[in-house]
Amino acid sequence: MTRKSNKARNGRDAASPKRINVALQGGGSHGAFTWGVLDRLLEEDAIEIDGLSGTSAGAMNAVVLAEGLVEGGRPRARAQLADFWAAVSREAVFSPIQRTVFDAFAAGWSLPGHPALLWFDIATQLFSPYQFNPLNINPLRALLLKEVDFDKVRACRDLQIFVSATNVYSGRSRVFTGADLTVDAVMASACLPQLYQAVTIDGEPYWDGGYMGNPVLHPFFGTCTSRDILLVQINPIRRPTTPTTAREIHDRVNEISFNSSLVRELMHVEFINDALRQGDLAGRGYHEVFLHLIAGGEALARETASSKLNAEWSFLTYLRDLGRAAAEEWIRSHFDRLGRKSTMDLTEFRVKEGAPPVARPSPPIVAPARPRATRRKPTSA
């Protein structure tokens, strides 16, 4: 990203910007929250993004941003993200899974009990995508090819992009970067095996990257110069209630499994950081990594997993505004600590079984007003 000579907003010095790495979780249409976070970060001249690691929707946000930077710097990257999510919303108009009037009034943005969703749940238990989709048709692939010029993504030199997918044979994560950033890599990162056939790359099949890293953090170490990692979290770690319905149980199992590898990696980073603070690893080439977090909080956690299939423009822009508000609060509260200390509260990530969570105050995130439910097709980004 190009450095600016003017003063950034709120008196932050844009002449000496702080560099950060940003890790983007996947989560369907909830990735529009990440769109909002990135939009606000790109607006802040006093912050430069050194590296982006993304999985699934996070990977899509990453490559769209990279293409925009190549085409026209930060303003174009912001516009490109808006264009991409508007295109996602337009394509969703043809989806059989749409909110009913009852859903709009009784369930907000979620789709509980939707007939098409229930039918799809049953079908995916009985048939594989190799049976019900033998031609391997995926509208998302066509959308990516239309909206993203991957030659420009690979040509991006302003930041490093890391896209992860899970190798079906080995069960290990593969990170795609540089010349390996293709539409197949992004599709592999977003390939849920219940819905789509595995994506074959270099003769090996790949599934969603979330199984082994949502997202992965290790590519930042030794590759990027920044020691700050900002995690944009859209999948809740903790839930206050016990799931009781089949759909709730299924969704919670997915949340736990898609968060497990991230939790392990965060704990590994914290273990190394603790050892460094105690002097145990002095002289061994390790450096402390500063962890930071932007999450949707209660506003995003109260939406059920079915809302990840809702791509109505009013919902996507609500999530975008929520992400911008969260990023604004994080910058206001923690900018001065970048490069000096972690600001991420790891309480939820490291609570031991049977131990009550330790309550720690955190700055409130003011969620934007929830717009009235509309079904209007976006006319522009």
Secondary structure, DSSP 4 states (H G I P E B T S, - for coil): ----SSBPGGG-BSSSPEEEEEEE---GGGHHHHHHHHHHHHH-TTEEEEEEEE-THHHHHHHHHHHHHHHHHHHHHHHHHHHHHHHHHHHHTT-S----HHHHHHSTT--TT-HHHHHHHHHHHH--HHHH-TT---HHHHHHHHH--HHHHHH--SSEEEEEEEETTT--EEEE-GGG--HHHHHHHT--TTTSPPEEETTEEEE-GGGT-TT--GGGTTTSS--EEEEEE-S-S--SS---SHHHHHHHHHHHHHHHHHHHHHHHHHHHHHHHHTTTTTTTT----EEEEEE-HHHHHTS-GGGGG---HHHHHHHHHHHHHHHHHHHHHHGGGTTT------HHHHPPTTPPPPP-------PPPPPPP--PPPS--
